[in-house]
Amino acid sequence: MQDFLDREAIRETMARYTIAGDRLREEDFIACFTADAIMESEHVPEADAFRYQGRDAIRHWISRWSDAPKSAHQATFVRHHLTTSLIELTGSASATGRTYWIAYTDIGADHAGYYLDEFRKEGGAWLIAHRRVRLDWRAPNSLFSAVVANTRG
């Protein structure tokens, strides 16, 4: 039963991350990470690569999404959809996950890939300790490229 509860708590963290990110709610987004978390891209073109460590760096990264040039894309919203997800509990306070995702805007499919995650249970909450974002595909006029470039500030 505990394994089931832990997996559900991890799924809730992933949902909170996704909703907070799409709505640019910085504090809710940051609350999904451990204090020493790493968020980075893998297997992407160099222009799209990023790596941020610690909540302050990740907070700065998400805050810059609000400042993305509006002329880069005509979308009025973005929604990430999580699909297949495999969560493996590796200890009483550790887990890994692989989750496929696709992002849509009001003008269509924008980009897709998967997350490779390490989770850690702290204070009763399952948090993201390390997230690797892998990009499999993006539309030619993708919001992703313009915004990632802007996050470098």
N, C-alpha and C positions, 0 to 999 in steps of 0.2 A: 504494500500500500504506500509506503514512504517513497519508493521509486516513482510511482504514478504521481504523487503530490509534487515531487521535485521536478519532474518533467513538465507538469502543468505550470508550475511557478516559472520555469525557464521560458515556456511559450508566452506567458504573460509579459515577461521582461522584453521578449522580442517584439510583441505587439505594442508595448508602451514605447519602445525605441522607434518603431516604424511610424506610429501616429504622431509622436512628438517631433520627429524629423520632418515629416511631411507638413506639419503645421508650424514648424519653426519655433517650437516652444523649448527654448534653450534649457531651462532648469529641469523640465521633465525629461529631456533628452539626456542631460548629464547625469541625472539620477540613475540611469540604467548601467552606468559604468563603475568599476572599482576606482579608487583614488589613483592607482598606478596603471590604469588601463592603457592599452595600445590599440589604436585604430589605424589601419594601413591598407593600401591597395596592393594587389599582386596581379601579375600577368596582364598589365595594362601598358599602353604606349607611355613613354617617358613623360610626355606632356600632361598625362592624366594621373601620374603617380603622386601619392601622398603618404605621409607617416606622421602621426601625432601621438605623443605619449603624455599621459596624465590628464586629469579632468580639465585643468586650465587650458591646455593646448587644444583639447577636443572642443571645449566651450568656444574658444576663439574661432576654430574651424566652422562650427555650426553657425556662429553669429555672422560670418561673412556670407552665408548663403542668402541672407536678406538683402545684401548689397549687390547681388548679381545684376549685370546689365540687362535691363528689360528688352532691349533691342535684339539680344541674342536669340530670343525665342518668344513666340507669341502665346505660349501656354499661360493659362491663368491659375492652374493648380497642378500639382503632381501627387500621385498616389502610388506608393509601393505596395505590391501584393506579395505576401509570402506564400509559397506553395509547399512543395515537398520538404519535409524537415526530419532529419534523423538526429536525435539527441542520445548521447551515450554517457551514462553516469560513470565516472572514473574513480570516484571516491565519495565519501559522505559529504564533502563540500567542494567537489570539482566535477566538471562535465565538459564534454566537447559537443559540437553541433555542426551540421552542414545543412544549410537551408537555401533553397532556390528562391529567387525573387524576380519580379518584373515591375518596372515603373511605367505608369501610364500618365499622360496629361490629357487635357481636353482636346488635343489635336492628334492623339493616337499613342501607340506604343513608343516609348522613348529609349529605354535601355534595360538590359537584363543581365543577370549573372547569379552568383551565389556567395553566401557568407560561410567562412570557416571560422568557428568561434571556440573560444575557451571561456567557460563560465566558472565563477567562484561564489560560494555561498558565504555571505558576510552579514552578521547581525540578523540572521533569519531570512535574508533576501538573496535571491540568485541574481548576480550581476555579470555584465560582460567584462572579462579581464583582458581579452585579446580578440579583436575582430579583424579578419582579413577579408577585404572586399574584392571579389574577383568579377571582372566585367567580361561577359561572353559576347555581347552584342550591343550596339547602339544605333539609333537612326541617324541618317546623314545630318539632320539639323537638330541633333540632341541637345537638350537642356544640360545634360551631364557635363559635356566638355566646357561650355562657357562658364558654368558655375564652379567647377573644380579649378579652372584657371583663376577665377576671382578669389578663391579661398587662399591662394598663396599670398595675397595682400602685399 
